[in-house]
């Protein structure tokens, strides 16, 4: 088989997958392949998949399935990411035209797997449970020149009963602080202004390596010193690991943004126990109270699952009440869907779909009203916006430190700079403003 000359990569799911795709793009570019945006012109197709929801999985299975039926020219097809880990050899059985399967812990092996396949023409698979710590993050090729994801910890040890991640990404493995600092220094030298530290649970950082004596807040103090990086964000957090030290770091470090993803998942302590979230509603609310008293302007984000097995209307109303009280800035609300290989699968998925959807819509409507109120409160004020790029309508687009999207008119030269923008209106979830002179 001939060495491929071009590749197309499609990413599904979360920011971790986006970063893994950036790393694979870097690896393939280094190998001499050219990235193309049209899959029909590519010699190699990679689908970096997500398993977190049933719909995400069905979408990608359908997409790859179609390729087996309609394509005349035969590209090499690789499936990577969480679905690769969850289904392993099963992917070859369901999609016999797939040529290689590469798990989330094996992206270092992309070159080898490709070589194996090119030499032998036989399907190749690498799906190790343990993350290979020799991954070269510096090879990543990012689309943005302004903001970058930086991985600091992989895997998860929490085992929430609905979640496949501990099984698809394996146990927590922190990345050495000196490697992270080196990467962020390099990004700063290349002109990047914002970094988002990534992990399934960034606040667990360093707990698996006590000998480093560097927990998440310690890392933030070190990264804040790097000249040129104006903003540091982090995703995602587990409430149990949001410590007072972290709250003080958010308050005291100029580059650390005052936006905290603080996912409660459900507002009923009984459901939280069933989810194995290891905090009660009261403990969660106490942490939010602590954060708000230390960082009064902190904006909060959350993830919610409605319709978890046995969730009653009263228990859903507890979630609704938490929303009314906290007024999240950002909320990702989903209906529960059972996932193969998770402990929750042992419970009957007993909440009818229409009830789940009704709960989702009620909560989404409340959230939309609250966001609109937050936006009304911002009108007439001036906020610092990091300008990221031009949008499709030709306006400049960026975000405030609290992650609010802002658009305004201005020259290209402003991309990559922080501008003071006077906010005068908004549509949907975007604020509109003028540069403040
Ligand atoms: S904390 Fe829970 S929901 Fe988040 S990745 Fe780990 S197991 Fe999944």
Boltz pocket constraint, residues with backbone or C-beta under 6 A from the ligand:
constraints:
  - pocket:
      binder: B
      contacts: [[A, 156], [A, 157], [A, 158], [A, 159], [A, 160], [A, 163], [A, 164], [A, 165], [A, 166], [A, 200], [A, 201], [A, 238]]
      max_distance: 6.0
